[in-house]
Amino acid sequence: MARRLANKARRNLPKTTELGRRHFSSNEEKIKEYQKKIRDEEYMEIAIERIASELLHFLLR
């Protein structure tokens, strides 16, 4: 029974071939997009205000 459980755990791990097929280009594009947004001061002000209002909403509940 212990052997069966050990084999079951291995089935959930991704195969090395699956890892090799994954493309991370979309993640790189998203990172570059967020970097551009962070450099924009107006965007950061809006983001900070939005985060602050959400926090205030949950704290006052």
PDB file of N, H, CA, C and O in Angstrom:
ATOM      1  N   MET A   1       0.820  -1.189   0.000  1.00  0.00           N
ATOM      2  CA  MET A   1       0.000   0.000   0.000  1.00  0.00           C
ATOM      3  C   MET A   1       0.867   1.258   0.000  1.00  0.00           C
ATOM      4  O   MET A   1       0.544   2.226  -0.688  1.00  0.00           O
ATOM      5  N   ALA A   2       1.956   1.259   0.756  1.00  0.00           N
ATOM      6  H   ALA A   2       2.219   0.473   1.315  1.00  0.00           H
ATOM      7  CA  ALA A   2       2.847   2.421   0.781  1.00  0.00           C
ATOM      8  C   ALA A   2       3.447   2.664  -0.596  1.00  0.00           C
ATOM      9  O   ALA A   2       3.641   3.810  -1.001  1.00  0.00           O
ATOM     10  N   ARG A   3       3.738   1.593  -1.307  1.00  0.00           N
ATOM     11  H   ARG A   3       3.581   0.663  -0.977  1.00  0.00           H
ATOM     12  CA  ARG A   3       4.304   1.736  -2.649  1.00  0.00           C
ATOM     13  C   ARG A   3       3.290   2.387  -3.596  1.00  0.00           C
ATOM     14  O   ARG A   3       3.655   3.223  -4.423  1.00  0.00           O
ATOM     15  N   ARG A   4       2.038   2.007  -3.474  1.00  0.00           N
ATOM     16  H   ARG A   4       1.741   1.328  -2.802  1.00  0.00           H
ATOM     17  CA  ARG A   4       0.990   2.573  -4.302  1.00  0.00           C
ATOM     18  C   ARG A   4       0.838   4.075  -4.027  1.00  0.00           C
ATOM     19  O   ARG A   4       0.648   4.854  -4.961  1.00  0.00           O
ATOM     20  N   LEU A   5       0.918   4.485  -2.764  1.00  0.00           N
ATOM     21  H   LEU A   5       1.072   3.852  -2.006  1.00  0.00           H
ATOM     22  CA  LEU A   5       0.820   5.896  -2.418  1.00  0.00           C
ATOM     23  C   LEU A   5       2.001   6.684  -2.969  1.00  0.00           C
ATOM     24  O   LEU A   5       1.838   7.815  -3.425  1.00  0.00           O
ATOM     25  N   ALA A   6       3.196   6.084  -2.928  1.00  0.00           N
ATOM     26  H   ALA A   6       3.329   5.165  -2.557  1.00  0.00           H
ATOM     27  CA  ALA A   6       4.379   6.755  -3.465  1.00  0.00           C
ATOM     28  C   ALA A   6       4.236   6.961  -4.965  1.00  0.00           C
ATOM     29  O   ALA A   6       4.598   8.023  -5.472  1.00  0.00           O
ATOM     30  N   ASN A   7       3.726   5.989  -5.679  1.00  0.00           N
ATOM     31  H   ASN A   7       3.432   5.126  -5.268  1.00  0.00           H
ATOM     32  CA  ASN A   7       3.540   6.130  -7.115  1.00  0.00           C
ATOM     33  C   ASN A   7       2.468   7.163  -7.437  1.00  0.00           C
ATOM     34  O   ASN A   7       2.570   7.867  -8.441  1.00  0.00           O
ATOM     35  N   LYS A   8       1.452   7.261  -6.605  1.00  0.00           N
ATOM     36  H   LYS A   8       1.369   6.689  -5.789  1.00  0.00           H
ATOM     37  CA  LYS A   8       0.382   8.228  -6.826  1.00  0.00           C
ATOM     38  C   LYS A   8       0.928   9.652  -6.736  1.00  0.00           C
ATOM     39  O   LYS A   8       0.525  10.518  -7.513  1.00  0.00           O
ATOM     40  N   ALA A   9       1.823   9.897  -5.816  1.00  0.00           N
ATOM     41  H   ALA A   9       2.150   9.194  -5.185  1.00  0.00           H
ATOM     42  CA  ALA A   9       2.406  11.228  -5.666  1.00  0.00           C
ATOM     43  C   ALA A   9       3.217  11.599  -6.896  1.00  0.00           C
ATOM     44  O   ALA A   9       3.238  12.767  -7.285  1.00  0.00           O
ATOM     45  N   ARG A  10       3.874  10.652  -7.505  1.00  0.00           N
ATOM     46  H   ARG A  10       3.857   9.703  -7.189  1.00  0.00           H
ATOM     47  CA  ARG A  10       4.691  10.924  -8.691  1.00  0.00           C
ATOM     48  C   ARG A  10       3.830  11.278  -9.896  1.00  0.00           C
ATOM     49  O   ARG A  10       4.275  12.029 -10.764  1.00  0.00           O
ATOM     50  N   ARG A  11       2.618  10.759  -9.968  1.00  0.00           N
ATOM     51  H   ARG A  11       2.257  10.149  -9.262  1.00  0.00           H
ATOM     52  CA  ARG A  11       1.755  11.025 -11.109  1.00  0.00           C
ATOM     53  C   ARG A  11       1.366  12.494 -11.209  1.00  0.00           C
ATOM     54  O   ARG A  11       1.126  12.997 -12.307  1.00  0.00           O
ATOM     55  N   ASN A  12       1.303  13.186 -10.078  1.00  0.00           N
ATOM     56  H   ASN A  12       1.499  12.777  -9.187  1.00  0.00           H
ATOM     57  CA  ASN A  12       0.883  14.584 -10.083  1.00  0.00           C
ATOM     58  C   ASN A  12       1.988  15.532 -10.524  1.00  0.00           C
ATOM     59  O   ASN A  12       1.699  16.677 -10.875  1.00  0.00           O
ATOM     60  N   LEU A  13       3.233  15.098 -10.519  1.00  0.00           N
ATOM     61  H   LEU A  13       3.468  14.169 -10.234  1.00  0.00           H
ATOM     62  CA  LEU A  13       4.329  15.962 -10.921  1.00  0.00           C
ATOM     63  C   LEU A  13       4.335  16.142 -12.439  1.00  0.00           C
ATOM     64  O   LEU A  13       4.047  15.195 -13.170  1.00  0.00           O
ATOM     65  N   PRO A  14       4.657  17.336 -12.921  1.00  0.00           N
ATOM     66  CA  PRO A  14       4.716  17.527 -14.379  1.00  0.00           C
ATOM     67  C   PRO A  14       5.922  16.803 -14.963  1.00  0.00           C
ATOM     68  O   PRO A  14       6.980  16.729 -14.339  1.00  0.00           O
ATOM     69  N   LYS A  15       5.751  16.279 -16.150  1.00  0.00           N
ATOM     70  H   LYS A  15       4.891  16.339 -16.657  1.00  0.00           H
ATOM     71  CA  LYS A  15       6.839  15.578 -16.815  1.00  0.00           C
ATOM     72  C   LYS A  15       7.831  16.594 -17.361  1.00  0.00           C
ATOM     73  O   LYS A  15       7.479  17.740 -17.640  1.00  0.00           O
ATOM     74  N   THR A  16       9.062  16.162 -17.505  1.00  0.00           N
ATOM     75  H   THR A  16       9.348  15.231 -17.278  1.00  0.00           H
ATOM     76  CA  THR A  16      10.080  17.083 -18.005  1.00  0.00           C
ATOM     77  C   THR A  16       9.758  17.545 -19.418  1.00  0.00           C
ATOM     78  O   THR A  16      10.099  18.667 -19.789  1.00  0.00           O
ATOM     79  N   THR A  17       9.111  16.706 -20.208  1.00  0.00           N
ATOM     80  H   THR A  17       8.833  15.794 -19.906  1.00  0.00           H
ATOM     81  CA  THR A  17       8.748  17.121 -21.562  1.00  0.00           C
ATOM     82  C   THR A  17       7.685  18.212 -21.529  1.00  0.00           C
ATOM     83  O   THR A  17       7.682  19.100 -22.382  1.00  0.00           O
ATOM     84  N   GLU A  18       6.779  18.154 -20.547  1.00  0.00           N
ATOM     85  H   GLU A  18       6.782  17.433 -19.854  1.00  0.00           H
ATOM     86  CA  GLU A  18       5.764  19.190 -20.430  1.00  0.00           C
ATOM     87  C   GLU A  18       6.389  20.524 -20.036  1.00  0.00           C
ATOM     88  O   GLU A  18       5.960  21.579 -20.503  1.00  0.00           O
ATOM     89  N   LEU A  19       7.402  20.473 -19.174  1.00  0.00           N
ATOM     90  H   LEU A  19       7.750  19.616 -18.794  1.00  0.00           H
ATOM     91  CA  LEU A  19       8.060  21.703 -18.765  1.00  0.00           C
ATOM     92  C   LEU A  19       8.805  22.330 -19.933  1.00  0.00           C
ATOM     93  O   LEU A  19       8.861  23.555 -20.049  1.00  0.00           O
ATOM     94  N   GLY A  20       9.375  21.507 -20.793  1.00  0.00           N
ATOM     95  H   GLY A  20       9.330  20.512 -20.699  1.00  0.00           H
ATOM     96  CA  GLY A  20      10.115  22.014 -21.936  1.00  0.00           C
ATOM     97  C   GLY A  20       9.226  22.651 -22.976  1.00  0.00           C
ATOM     98  O   GLY A  20       9.691  23.509 -23.726  1.00  0.00           O
ATOM     99  N   ARG A  21       7.975  22.268 -23.053  1.00  0.00           N
ATOM    100  H   ARG A  21       7.598  21.570 -22.443  1.00  0.00           H
ATOM    101  CA  ARG A  21       7.050  22.789 -24.055  1.00  0.00           C
ATOM    102  C   ARG A  21       6.421  24.115 -23.667  1.00  0.00           C
ATOM    103  O   ARG A  21       5.913  24.830 -24.530  1.00  0.00           O
ATOM    104  N   ARG A  22       6.445  24.449 -22.412  1.00  0.00           N
ATOM    105  H   ARG A  22       6.859  23.867 -21.711  1.00  0.00           H
ATOM    106  CA  ARG A  22       5.788  25.672 -21.960  1.00  0.00           C
ATOM    107  C   ARG A  22       6.526  26.896 -22.495  1.00  0.00           C
ATOM    108  O   ARG A  22       7.755  26.936 -22.540  1.00  0.00           O
ATOM    109  N   HIS A  23       5.747  27.881 -22.896  1.00  0.00           N
ATOM    110  H   HIS A  23       4.748  27.848 -22.860  1.00  0.00           H
ATOM    111  CA  HIS A  23       6.314  29.123 -23.389  1.00  0.00           C
ATOM    112  C   HIS A  23       6.028  30.225 -22.376  1.00  0.00           C
ATOM    113  O   HIS A  23       4.903  30.372 -21.898  1.00  0.00           O
ATOM    114  N   PHE A  24       7.048  30.984 -22.063  1.00  0.00           N
ATOM    115  H   PHE A  24       7.961  30.864 -22.451  1.00  0.00           H
ATOM    116  CA  PHE A  24       6.897  32.035 -21.082  1.00  0.00           C
ATOM    117  C   PHE A  24       6.929  33.414 -21.717  1.00  0.00           C
ATOM    118  O   PHE A  24       7.096  34.412 -21.016  1.00  0.00           O
ATOM    119  N   SER A  25       6.771  33.487 -23.036  1.00  0.00           N
ATOM    120  H   SER A  25       6.636  32.677 -23.606  1.00  0.00           H
ATOM    121  CA  SER A  25       6.834  34.779 -23.710  1.00  0.00           C
ATOM    122  C   SER A  25       5.702  35.689 -23.256  1.00  0.00           C
ATOM    123  O   SER A  25       5.895  36.897 -23.121  1.00  0.00           O
ATOM    124  N   SER A  26       4.525  35.123 -23.021  1.00  0.00           N
ATOM    125  H   SER A  26       4.368  34.142 -23.132  1.00  0.00           H
ATOM    126  CA  SER A  26       3.406  35.959 -22.588  1.00  0.00           C
ATOM    127  C   SER A  26       3.693  36.567 -21.221  1.00  0.00           C
ATOM    128  O   SER A  26       3.295  37.701 -20.958  1.00  0.00           O
ATOM    129  N   ASN A  27       4.378  35.833 -20.348  1.00  0.00           N
ATOM    130  H   ASN A  27       4.702  34.911 -20.562  1.00  0.00           H
ATOM    131  CA  ASN A  27       4.734  36.376 -19.040  1.00  0.00           C
ATOM    132  C   ASN A  27       5.723  37.516 -19.191  1.00  0.00           C
ATOM    133  O   ASN A  27       5.625  38.515 -18.479  1.00  0.00           O
ATOM    134  N   GLU A  28       6.685  37.382 -20.114  1.00  0.00           N
ATOM    135  H   GLU A  28       6.765  36.569 -20.692  1.00  0.00           H
ATOM    136  CA  GLU A  28       7.665  38.437 -20.333  1.00  0.00           C
ATOM    137  C   GLU A  28       6.981  39.699 -20.854  1.00  0.00           C
ATOM    138  O   GLU A  28       7.337  40.811 -20.463  1.00  0.00           O
ATOM    139  N   GLU A  29       6.008  39.524 -21.726  1.00  0.00           N
ATOM    140  H   GLU A  29       5.719  38.621 -22.044  1.00  0.00           H
ATOM    141  CA  GLU A  29       5.277  40.679 -22.247  1.00  0.00           C
ATOM    142  C   GLU A  29       4.505  41.375 -21.137  1.00  0.00           C
ATOM    143  O   GLU A  29       4.469  42.604 -21.077  1.00  0.00           O
ATOM    144  N   LYS A  30       3.888  40.590 -20.258  1.00  0.00           N
ATOM    145  H   LYS A  30       3.918  39.592 -20.306  1.00  0.00           H
ATOM    146  CA  LYS A  30       3.146  41.172 -19.140  1.00  0.00           C
ATOM    147  C   LYS A  30       4.081  41.931 -18.206  1.00  0.00           C
ATOM    148  O   LYS A  30       3.740  43.009 -17.718  1.00  0.00           O
ATOM    149  N   ILE A  31       5.255  41.369 -17.961  1.00  0.00           N
ATOM    150  H   ILE A  31       5.532  40.494 -18.357  1.00  0.00           H
ATOM    151  CA  ILE A  31       6.227  42.027 -17.078  1.00  0.00           C
ATOM    152  C   ILE A  31       6.635  43.366 -17.663  1.00  0.00           C
ATOM    153  O   ILE A  31       6.691  44.366 -16.946  1.00  0.00           O
ATOM    154  N   LYS A  32       6.925  43.398 -18.971  1.00  0.00           N
ATOM    155  H   LYS A  32       6.880  42.586 -19.554  1.00  0.00           H
ATOM    156  CA  LYS A  32       7.320  44.651 -19.614  1.00  0.00           C
ATOM    157  C   LYS A  32       6.184  45.671 -19.574  1.00  0.00           C
ATOM    158  O   LYS A  32       6.419  46.865 -19.391  1.00  0.00           O
ATOM    159  N   GLU A  33       4.956  45.193 -19.747  1.00  0.00           N
ATOM    160  H   GLU A  33       4.765  44.223 -19.896  1.00  0.00           H
ATOM    161  CA  GLU A  33       3.800  46.084 -19.696  1.00  0.00           C
ATOM    162  C   GLU A  33       3.652  46.696 -18.313  1.00  0.00           C
ATOM    163  O   GLU A  33       3.411  47.897 -18.189  1.00  0.00           O
ATOM    164  N   TYR A  34       3.794  45.878 -17.269  1.00  0.00           N
ATOM    165  H   TYR A  34       3.990  44.903 -17.370  1.00  0.00           H
ATOM    166  CA  TYR A  34       3.691  46.393 -15.904  1.00  0.00           C
ATOM    167  C   TYR A  34       4.839  47.342 -15.572  1.00  0.00           C
ATOM    168  O   TYR A  34       4.645  48.316 -14.844  1.00  0.00           O
ATOM    169  N   GLN A  35       6.028  47.070 -16.097  1.00  0.00           N
ATOM    170  H   GLN A  35       6.186  46.279 -16.689  1.00  0.00           H
ATOM    171  CA  GLN A  35       7.156  47.975 -15.865  1.00  0.00           C
ATOM    172  C   GLN A  35       6.870  49.349 -16.456  1.00  0.00           C
ATOM    173  O   GLN A  35       7.193  50.367 -15.844  1.00  0.00           O
ATOM    174  N   LYS A  36       6.265  49.384 -17.643  1.00  0.00           N
ATOM    175  H   LYS A  36       6.003  48.557 -18.140  1.00  0.00           H
ATOM    176  CA  LYS A  36       5.899  50.662 -18.262  1.00  0.00           C
ATOM    177  C   LYS A  36       4.874  51.390 -17.403  1.00  0.00           C
ATOM    178  O   LYS A  36       4.973  52.601 -17.207  1.00  0.00           O
ATOM    179  N   LYS A  37       3.889  50.655 -16.890  1.00  0.00           N
ATOM    180  H   LYS A  37       3.809  49.671 -17.049  1.00  0.00           H
ATOM    181  CA  LYS A  37       2.855  51.276 -16.063  1.00  0.00           C
ATOM    182  C   LYS A  37       3.433  51.825 -14.774  1.00  0.00           C
ATOM    183  O   LYS A  37       3.036  52.898 -14.320  1.00  0.00           O
ATOM    184  N   ILE A  38       4.372  51.096 -14.179  1.00  0.00           N
ATOM    185  H   ILE A  38       4.695  50.224 -14.548  1.00  0.00           H
ATOM    186  CA  ILE A  38       4.958  51.532 -12.909  1.00  0.00           C
ATOM    187  C   ILE A  38       5.750  52.817 -13.103  1.00  0.00           C
ATOM    188  O   ILE A  38       5.785  53.655 -12.202  1.00  0.00           O
ATOM    189  N   ARG A  39       6.376  52.987 -14.236  1.00  0.00           N
ATOM    190  H   ARG A  39       6.348  52.306 -14.968  1.00  0.00           H
ATOM    191  CA  ARG A  39       7.151  54.205 -14.508  1.00  0.00           C
ATOM    192  C   ARG A  39       6.246  55.430 -14.652  1.00  0.00           C
ATOM    193  O   ARG A  39       6.694  56.556 -14.437  1.00  0.00           O
ATOM    194  N   ASP A  40       5.000  55.224 -15.007  1.00  0.00           N
ATOM    195  H   ASP A  40       4.636  54.310 -15.182  1.00  0.00           H
ATOM    196  CA  ASP A  40       4.057  56.324 -15.180  1.00  0.00           C
ATOM    197  C   ASP A  40       3.557  56.767 -13.802  1.00  0.00           C
ATOM    198  O   ASP A  40       2.933  55.992 -13.078  1.00  0.00           O
ATOM    199  N   GLU A  41       3.841  58.022 -13.452  1.00  0.00           N
ATOM    200  H   GLU A  41       4.348  58.652 -14.040  1.00  0.00           H
ATOM    201  CA  GLU A  41       3.484  58.520 -12.121  1.00  0.00           C
ATOM    202  C   GLU A  41       1.968  58.615 -11.921  1.00  0.00           C
ATOM    203  O   GLU A  41       1.469  58.349 -10.828  1.00  0.00           O
ATOM    204  N   GLU A  42       1.244  58.988 -12.961  1.00  0.00           N
ATOM    205  H   GLU A  42       1.649  59.203 -13.850  1.00  0.00           H
ATOM    206  CA  GLU A  42      -0.216  59.097 -12.849  1.00  0.00           C
ATOM    207  C   GLU A  42      -0.840  57.736 -12.561  1.00  0.00           C
ATOM    208  O   GLU A  42      -1.751  57.622 -11.742  1.00  0.00           O
ATOM    209  N   TYR A  43      -0.348  56.721 -13.233  1.00  0.00           N
ATOM    210  H   TYR A  43       0.392  56.814 -13.899  1.00  0.00           H
ATOM    211  CA  TYR A  43      -0.865  55.361 -13.010  1.00  0.00           C
ATOM    212  C   TYR A  43      -0.608  54.928 -11.572  1.00  0.00           C
ATOM    213  O   TYR A  43      -1.476  54.334 -10.933  1.00  0.00           O
ATOM    214  N   MET A  44       0.577  55.224 -11.069  1.00  0.00           N
ATOM    215  H   MET A  44       1.282  55.707 -11.588  1.00  0.00           H
ATOM    216  CA  MET A  44       0.913  54.827  -9.701  1.00  0.00           C
ATOM    217  C   MET A  44       0.032  55.551  -8.686  1.00  0.00           C
ATOM    218  O   MET A  44      -0.390  54.954  -7.696  1.00  0.00           O
ATOM    219  N   GLU A  45      -0.248  56.831  -8.924  1.00  0.00           N
ATOM    220  H   GLU A  45       0.095  57.316  -9.729  1.00  0.00           H
ATOM    221  CA  GLU A  45      -1.126  57.569  -8.015  1.00  0.00           C
ATOM    222  C   GLU A  45      -2.522  56.950  -7.995  1.00  0.00           C
ATOM    223  O   GLU A  45      -3.112  56.771  -6.929  1.00  0.00           O
ATOM    224  N   ILE A  46      -3.042  56.627  -9.170  1.00  0.00           N
ATOM    225  H   ILE A  46      -2.562  56.772 -10.036  1.00  0.00           H
ATOM    226  CA  ILE A  46      -4.368  56.015  -9.249  1.00  0.00           C
ATOM    227  C   ILE A  46      -4.367  54.648  -8.556  1.00  0.00           C
ATOM    228  O   ILE A  46      -5.303  54.310  -7.832  1.00  0.00           O
ATOM    229  N   ALA A  47      -3.304  53.866  -8.789  1.00  0.00           N
ATOM    230  H   ALA A  47      -2.544  54.141  -9.377  1.00  0.00           H
ATOM    231  CA  ALA A  47      -3.215  52.541  -8.181  1.00  0.00           C
ATOM    232  C   ALA A  47      -3.145  52.638  -6.658  1.00  0.00           C
ATOM    233  O   ALA A  47      -3.795  51.868  -5.952  1.00  0.00           O
ATOM    234  N   ILE A  48      -2.363  53.577  -6.161  1.00  0.00           N
ATOM    235  H   ILE A  48      -1.834  54.203  -6.734  1.00  0.00           H
ATOM    236  CA  ILE A  48      -2.231  53.748  -4.709  1.00  0.00           C
ATOM    237  C   ILE A  48      -3.572  54.175  -4.103  1.00  0.00           C
ATOM    238  O   ILE A  48      -3.961  53.681  -3.044  1.00  0.00           O
ATOM    239  N   GLU A  49      -4.267  55.081  -4.767  1.00  0.00           N
ATOM    240  H   GLU A  49      -3.951  55.482  -5.627  1.00  0.00           H
ATOM    241  CA  GLU A  49      -5.575  55.515  -4.270  1.00  0.00           C
ATOM    242  C   GLU A  49      -6.580  54.366  -4.263  1.00  0.00           C
ATOM    243  O   GLU A  49      -7.367  54.227  -3.327  1.00  0.00           O
ATOM    244  N   ARG A  50      -6.550  53.558  -5.295  1.00  0.00           N
ATOM    245  H   ARG A  50      -5.911  53.671  -6.056  1.00  0.00           H
ATOM    246  CA  ARG A  50      -7.477  52.421  -5.373  1.00  0.00           C
ATOM    247  C   ARG A  50      -7.189  51.406  -4.257  1.00  0.00           C
ATOM    248  O   ARG A  50      -8.112  50.893  -3.623  1.00  0.00           O
ATOM    249  N   ILE A  51      -5.921  51.126  -4.029  1.00  0.00           N
ATOM    250  H   ILE A  51      -5.171  51.542  -4.544  1.00  0.00           H
ATOM    251  CA  ILE A  51      -5.540  50.187  -2.963  1.00  0.00           C
ATOM    252  C   ILE A  51      -5.954  50.748  -1.605  1.00  0.00           C
ATOM    253  O   ILE A  51      -6.479  50.024  -0.760  1.00  0.00           O
ATOM    254  N   ALA A  52      -5.713  52.043  -1.402  1.00  0.00           N
ATOM    255  H   ALA A  52      -5.286  52.631  -2.089  1.00  0.00           H
ATOM    256  CA  ALA A  52      -6.071  52.670  -0.129  1.00  0.00           C
ATOM    257  C   ALA A  52      -7.582  52.628   0.105  1.00  0.00           C
ATOM    258  O   ALA A  52      -8.035  52.371   1.221  1.00  0.00           O
ATOM    259  N   SER A  53      -8.353  52.878  -0.942  1.00  0.00           N
ATOM    260  H   SER A  53      -7.986  53.087  -1.848  1.00  0.00           H
ATOM    261  CA  SER A  53      -9.809  52.861  -0.760  1.00  0.00           C
ATOM    262  C   SER A  53     -10.305  51.443  -0.467  1.00  0.00           C
ATOM    263  O   SER A  53     -11.223  51.267   0.334  1.00  0.00           O
ATOM    264  N   GLU A  54      -9.717  50.440  -1.099  1.00  0.00           N
ATOM    265  H   GLU A  54      -8.971  50.582  -1.750  1.00  0.00           H
ATOM    266  CA  GLU A  54     -10.096  49.045  -0.823  1.00  0.00           C
ATOM    267  C   GLU A  54      -9.745  48.676   0.619  1.00  0.00           C
ATOM    268  O   GLU A  54     -10.546  48.053   1.316  1.00  0.00           O
ATOM    269  N   LEU A  55      -8.562  49.056   1.060  1.00  0.00           N
ATOM    270  H   LEU A  55      -7.911  49.563   0.494  1.00  0.00           H
ATOM    271  CA  LEU A  55      -8.163  48.758   2.446  1.00  0.00           C
ATOM    272  C   LEU A  55      -9.086  49.454   3.429  1.00  0.00           C
ATOM    273  O   LEU A  55      -9.511  48.856   4.418  1.00  0.00           O
ATOM    274  N   LEU A  56      -9.394  50.706   3.163  1.00  0.00           N
ATOM    275  H   LEU A  56      -9.049  51.192   2.360  1.00  0.00           H
ATOM    276  CA  LEU A  56     -10.281  51.453   4.050  1.00  0.00           C
ATOM    277  C   LEU A  56     -11.663  50.797   4.098  1.00  0.00           C
ATOM    278  O   LEU A  56     -12.271  50.711   5.165  1.00  0.00           O
ATOM    279  N   HIS A  57     -12.146  50.346   2.975  1.00  0.00           N
ATOM    280  H   HIS A  57     -11.652  50.416   2.109  1.00  0.00           H
ATOM    281  CA  HIS A  57     -13.436  49.680   2.921  1.00  0.00           C
ATOM    282  C   HIS A  57     -13.460  48.437   3.817  1.00  0.00           C
ATOM    283  O   HIS A  57     -14.403  48.236   4.583  1.00  0.00           O
ATOM    284  N   PHE A  58     -12.423  47.612   3.717  1.00  0.00           N
ATOM    285  H   PHE A  58     -11.657  47.775   3.095  1.00  0.00           H
ATOM    286  CA  PHE A  58     -12.401  46.389   4.509  1.00  0.00           C
ATOM    287  C   PHE A  58     -12.119  46.653   5.989  1.00  0.00           C
ATOM    288  O   PHE A  58     -12.585  45.909   6.851  1.00  0.00           O
ATOM    289  N   LEU A  59     -11.361  47.704   6.282  1.00  0.00           N
ATOM    290  H   LEU A  59     -10.983  48.308   5.581  1.00  0.00           H
ATOM    291  CA  LEU A  59     -11.084  48.006   7.691  1.00  0.00           C
ATOM    292  C   LEU A  59     -12.296  48.573   8.395  1.00  0.00           C
ATOM    293  O   LEU A  59     -12.457  48.362   9.597  1.00  0.00           O
ATOM    294  N   LEU A  60     -13.161  49.291   7.681  1.00  0.00           N
ATOM    295  H   LEU A  60     -13.031  49.462   6.704  1.00  0.00           H
ATOM    296  CA  LEU A  60     -14.330  49.905   8.293  1.00  0.00           C
ATOM    297  C   LEU A  60     -15.521  48.957   8.379  1.00  0.00           C
ATOM    298  O   LEU A  60     -16.537  49.303   8.982  1.00  0.00           O
ATOM    299  N   ARG A  61     -15.419  47.803   7.806  1.00  0.00           N
ATOM    300  H   ARG A  61     -14.593  47.522   7.316  1.00  0.00           H
ATOM    301  CA  ARG A  61     -16.516  46.835   7.848  1.00  0.00           C
ATOM    302  C   ARG A  61     -16.845  46.418   9.235  1.00  0.00           C
ATOM    303  O   ARG A  61     -17.748  45.606   9.437  1.00  0.00           O
TER     304      ARG A  61
END
